[in-house]
Amino acid sequence: MMSRQTEFLQKVQSAFDRVLIYEQATLQQQARSCMPLEQLQYQSMDKAKRLGLGPEHLKDLVLVELLDWFKNSFFKWVDTPECDNEDCRGKRRTLVGNTIATSDEAIFEASRVEEYRCEGCGQTVRFPRFNHPGHLLRVRKGRCGEWANCFTLCCRALGYDARYVLDWTDHVWTEVFSDNQKRWLHCDPCENVCDKPLLYEVGWGKRLTYVFAFSRDDIQDVTWRYSAKHAEVLQRRNEVSESWLVGRILALRNNRQSTLNPQRKQYLLERTAQELAEMLIPRSGVEEELPGRSTGSLEWRTARGELGTNSARPTSNYAIVPKEEEIGQKVIRLAYSCASDLYVRGEDKITDWTSLLYDAKNVTRKVEHDWNMVYLARVEGSPDAFVTWKVDLNSCAASVDTVKVEVHSTCYGSGQVLWELSDDDGRTVSISSGKQNVVTELRNSKVLVLTATLTDGDGTLAWQHTQLFRQKRYPQSGEDLEWPFSISVTLK
């Protein structure tokens, strides 16, 4: 009978050997031929220009665009495979079990084949779980294993130092080393997420144990990057002893690096030391809004316990405090573009819609790729939501004179969005969507809070029937609203 240590080591060794396939020149060329390289470069340069970033940031921006393209234009998630019979479109397929791959499927390294029965025609529908990344470039579909496998190849094809990451609690993703930031970036192509390593523990509610990263010339235990609860994770790591694990990782690493030149070895040694030092300090588990899992059917995500709480909310309680130049000019101006996910405040440009929020509950930024639209909406399945922005003048002698607010919300069916502007004296003014509101009733206030409350809607898509700041993802000049949210506070 195989010992636990032997079984553990074989799993690690297999993944470490497997990543060498990404170094094949023919596969990398095949991957490059699939990618819209000019488009990715153009979008990255445009974003750098809008954000005022220098050329040193370009490679990281291309990575973000690559994630978005891979998720929304290239690869497809499979809950259950479609039946070939066109009359059965939309009919349920029920899992029967696993079976052996055919010779044709085995050529492309189908590790197993799931068999489903179509309830429309009764035929058997096969879903081979292909492992060859070159074949995945052609079929362009699967679940997280296929996604991470193919995406890691794409990263290597573009020259990124990339690692395939294996989570013992049944997920995989990619890490990419940022030459500009001198650190590894977490990249999950299934979720279109970059650099949010606490997504799984905090957002999905995973109880992590072992997480390993594998590249062409290195292996690393990166569990600690993905957890804010190191002591709890350590208690769950009981498959092998920690000393044995460290010894095996060092042996595997030294063996793989034995043929490298001294310069590369020294570089990897210094990079590893820096990475280990980074992972020694647990991250804050409340540092950002982290949603539950978005890929897969609602039933599947529920069964896996990866929906999260659906009540994630920023905890920074950010308040907009006047800067010296704003006090001198006697006005605070703020605008937000949902298409760019960008705030503009004077000369400052701030990315991420959550950056300047005071509070929010059950709100997420939704991208409709089929309709080419983007907006803020309720988290899937949530009955209500709210979002607030706060202006606080208590740090200076100024007070509110006049407020100009323009917000745009869209409702469908019975969905409702209520906008209100209130102050620290308990006064509240209703704000109308789709026009500029000039508010004088809150004069002399020191604190303003703008709140949007999202409720109601019809059927299973009720959460999507209340939308804020809906606009085209890539609006043309003169089209749509460039800034569907703006507020100007005149001071006295």
N, C-alpha and C positions, 0 to 999 in steps of 0.2 A: 504494500500500500504506500502511495506517495506521501512523504512527510509534508507538513504544512509549510516548512521553509522551502522545500524543493518546489512545491506548487507555486508559492509566492514568487520565487526567483524566476521560474520559467515564464510567468506572466510578465514580469518586468523585462526579462531578457528578450522575449518575443517582440515587445513594443519597441525596445531599443534597436533591435536589428531591423525592424520593419521600416523605420524612418529613412533608412539609407536609399529606399526606392525614390525618394524625392530628389536625389542628386543626379538621376539619370538625365542626360542632356536632351534626349529625344522627348521625354515626358515634359521637361520644362519648356521646350519649344512648342509642344502641343498645347500646353497651358497658355502660353503667351499668345498663341494664335486665336484663342477663344476670348481673350480679354480686350475691351475697348480702351487700349492704352492712351490714345490721344484724348479721348473723352475724360478719362480719369485725371490726366495731367491738367487739362483745361479747367475742370471743376475745382481741382486743388489750388491752382494758381488764382482762380477767381475768389475762392474762399480766403486765401492768404491775403489778397488785396483788400477784401472787405474787412478783414480782421486786423489789418495792419501788421501782418507777420512777415518776417524776413525769409529768405530762401532756405535757411537752415531748418525751417519747419515743414518744408514741402513734402519730404518723404513720409512724415507722419500723417500729413493731410491726405496723401495718396492712399495710405493704408485705410483711413476712415472711408474714403470714397470706394475703395475696393470692397470693403465689408458691405457697404450699402448696395453696390452693384451685385455682389454675389448673392445676397439675401433676396433682393427684390427683382432682379432681372435675369439671373442665371440659374440658380438651383431651386428645386421645388421640394417641399416637405410632403412626405407620404404617411398618412395615418393608415389607410388600407388601400391596396392597389385597385385601379380601375378595371372593370371587366371589359374585355375586347368587344363584347356585344353592345352596339350602340343603343339598342333598345333598353339596356340595363343602366344607363347613365342615371346616377342618383340613387340606385338601389343599394341596399345595405349588403356588405360583405362580412361574413362571420369567420373568425379565425378557427381553423380546424386543428392545426398543429404545425410542427416543423418536419421537413423531409430532406432527403439527400439531393444535392445539386446534380444536375445533368452534366454531361461532359462539356457541353457548350457553355454552361454557367460556370463550371469549374475553371475554365480557361481564364476567366476574369476574377478568379479567387473568391467565388461566392462561399462565404464561411458557412452559411446555412440558407435554407429557403423556407419562407413562411407560406403556408397554404391556406387559402380562404375559399369559402363557398359563397357564390353569388346567389342572393335570395330572389333575384329576378329570373335567372334562367337555370340555376342549379349547377352551373359549371364550376370547376375548380380554377381559381385564379392564383398564380404563383407570384411571390415577391422575393426574388433572390437578393440577399444582402451582400452586394459586391464590395470587395476590398481593394481592387486594383484602381488607383487614382486616375490612370489614363482612361479606363472604361467609364469612370464616373464623370469625366469631362464630356463624354458622349451622352450618357443616359440622364445626367443632371437631376437626379432625384434620390431621395432616401431619408434617413433620419439622422440623428446627430453624429453617428459614426461616419456615415458617408459624407456629411457636410464638412466635418473637421478634417477628414482625410483629403478631400479634394481642395479645400481652402488652404491647407498647409502647403500643398504642392504649388498652388497659385502664388503664395507668398515667396516660396523659394525661387520660383520662376522669375520673379521680379527682383531678386537679389536680396531679399530680406533674410536676416538670420532668424529663422523660425523654428519653433518647437511644437511638437504634437503633445498635448496634455491629456493624461488619462486620470480620471477621477474614479476611485474604487466604488463610489456609490452610484455608478451608472450614468456617466456623462463624459463627453470629450470636447475639447476645444483647442485653440491655438494660442501660442504666445509669440510675440514678435519683439525683437530687441530694437529699441530706439537709439540710434547713434547720437541723435541730438540730445535726448534726455538721459542717456547713459543708464537705461533700466529696461526691464522687460515689461511689455504691455499685454495685458489680457485681452484676447480677441475671440468673441463667440459669434461665428457667422450665423448660427441658427437664430440668434436674438438681435443681430446687428448691433452689437455692444462692444465698445472698446474701452479698456482701462477701468473696469468696474469689478474688481476681483471679489468683492463681498456680495455680488449678485446672488450666488447660490445659497450661501448660509443665511444672509439677512433677507434677501428678496424671495427666494424659493422656499426657504425653510429647511434646507438640506442639513443633515448631521454628518459632516465630512469626517473621513478617517485618513485615507492616504490619497495624495494627489502627486503624480510624477510627471515631469516634463522631459521629453526625449528629442534630441537633435542629432545631426550628423556626427558631432564630436563631443557630445556632453549628455549627462543625465543628472537630474536634480530632483530632490524631494522639495516640492514647492507648496506643500500643504499649508504652510504657515502664511503664505501670501493671501490665501483665500479664506482665512478665518480670523475673527475677532475674539475667539474663545479658545485660546491655545490650550489651557488647562483641561477643558472639557474634551477637546479633540484628542489630547494625549491619553486620556482615560479610555477612549474608545479604540485606540490603536493597540490591539491585543493579538494580532495574527502572528507577529514575530517580535523579537526583542529589538529595542531601538539600537543597541550596540551592534547587533548582527546586521541590521539594515544599513547602518552607516558604513560598516565594513564592506558589504556587498556593493553599495553604490560607488565607493572609492575604487574597488577592484574593477568594476565595469568601466568606470570613467578612465582609469589609468590604462586599461587594455585598449580602449578605443583611441586614446590620445597618444599611444606609444609610437605611432608613425608620423606624428605631426612635427613640424620644425620647432626649434626652441622659441622663436618669437611668438608663434601661435599658442604654444603651451603657456607661456608667460602671460599672454593676453587673457586666455581663458581662466588662468589661476586668479588673476587680479579681478576679473569680472565676477567670478564665483564668490570670492571673498566679499566683494561689495554687495552682492545679492544676499548672501547669508546674513550680513550685518543688517540689511534692510528688513529681512523677515524676522529678526529677533524681536522687534517691537510690534506688538499686536496693533492692528488697525482699529479705528473707532467703528463700532457697529452701527452708528447713527450718523455717519458722515454725509449721507446722500440719500436721495429717494431711489429705492431699489424695488422694482416690481416683481411679481411672480412670473412664472414662465409663460411665454406667449406662443411658442410653437406647439403644434399638436392639437388634437380636439380637446374640448373642455372636459369631456369624460375621461380621456387619457391622462390629462394633467391633474385632474382631481384624484384619480386612482393612485397616481405617483406622489400625491401630496406636495405638488410643486406650484400651486397657485399663489402661495404667499398669503398675506393677510388681506390683500386688496385695500389696505388703508394706509399705505405708505405715505408719509408726509415729511417735507423738509423740516428739520428741527432747528435750523439756524435762527429762525424768527428774525429774518433780515429786515431792517428798517432803513428807508432811504433818508439819510441825514444830509442836510445841505452842505455843500463844499464852499470854500471861501469865495470862489468866483461866482457861484450861484447866489450867495448872499449879496455880493457886490452888484450883480446884475438884477437882483430881486426877482429871480424866477428859476424854478426847477422844471426842466423839460425831460420827459422820458417817453420813448416810443419802442414798440416791439414788433418784429416781423416773424410770423410763425413759419413762413417759407424758409427763412434763413436761420431760424431759431436764434435770433440776435436782438439784444436790446441796444439802443443808442441813447446815451445820456450826455448831452453836450458833445465833447470830443471823444468820449469814452465809448468803446464797443464791448459789450459783455455777452458771451455766448451762453446758451442753455436757459430755457424758460424758467427753470427753478431757481436760478441764481439770485434774483432780486425779490423772491416771494417772501411774504411774512408768514403765511401759513397756507396749507392746502390739504385736501383729503380726497382720495379716490379720483384724482385727475391725472391724465397722461397725455402725451403728445402722440397723435395718431397720423400715420401717413397712408393715404389711399393711392396705391401705385396704379391701379386700374383706371382711376379717374384723375390721377395726377393732382391730388389735392392733399392738403395738410391742415390740421387744426388740433386744438385741445379738446378733449372729451372725457367723459367718465370712464373709469376703469371697467373693463368688461364684467358684466353681471352686477355692478353696484347700483343701488336704487337712487342714490343721490350723491352729490359732491359739492365742494366749494373750493374757492381759491381767493386769496387776499393779498393785496399790496399795501404797504404802510409807509407814510411820510411822517417823520418825527422832527419837529423844530425845537425841541426842548434844549438842544445844545447851543442855541443862539438866541438873540433878543427878538428875532423876527417872528411874525405870526402870519396866518393865511389872510390874503386879501380876496383874490378871485381864483377859482379853479375851472379849467377847461378840460373836459374829458370826452374822448371819442372812442367808443368800443363797438365791436361788431360781433354779434352772436347769431347763430342759425339754429332754428328748431324745426323738427319734423313731428307730424302726428300731434300727440298731446304733450310733447316735450316742452319744458319751460326753463328759461334762464332769467334770473332776477338779478339786476345790477343795483347796488346801493353804495353811496358814499356817506360815511359817518365821521364824526369827530369825537374828541375826548370829553365833550359836554353832553353826549348822548343824542345829539341832533343827527338826523338821517335824511338824506335826499335820494329819491329814486333817479336812476340814470337810464336814459333811453338808448337802445342800441341803434346803430346806423346813422347817427347824426352827432354833431358837436353839442355837448351840454355845457352851458355856462352857468356855474354855480356861485352864487353870492351869499347864500343862506348860512354858510359855515365860516363867515368872516371872523377874524380874531382867534381862530382855533390854533392850537399848537400841534395837534396830531390829526391826521387823516387816514382813514382805512377804506380802501375800495374793495368791495366784495362781489363776486359772482357766485350765485347759488344755482346748481343744475339739478333739476328734478324731472320726474315723470318720463313719458315716452311709451311706446306701444310694443308689446310682444317681447321676444327674446333679444331683440336689438334695441331695446329701450335706452340702454346706456349710450348708444350712438346717436340718439335723437336730440341731443343737446350739445352744441358745438360752439367753441369760442375761436375767433380769429381765423375762420376758414378762408383759405386762399390757395392759389395754384402753387405747386412746389417750385416751378420755374417760371414765374410770371414774366411776360414780355414787357418791354418798355411801354408805358401808357395803359397796360392792362391791369385789372384787378386793383386791390388796395395794397400799396407797398407797406403801410403801417396800420394794420387793423386795430391796434391799441395805441393810444397816445394820451398823455396827461400833462398838463402844464399848470403849475402852481405859482401864482404871482404872490410875492411876499410884500409885507408892509412893516 
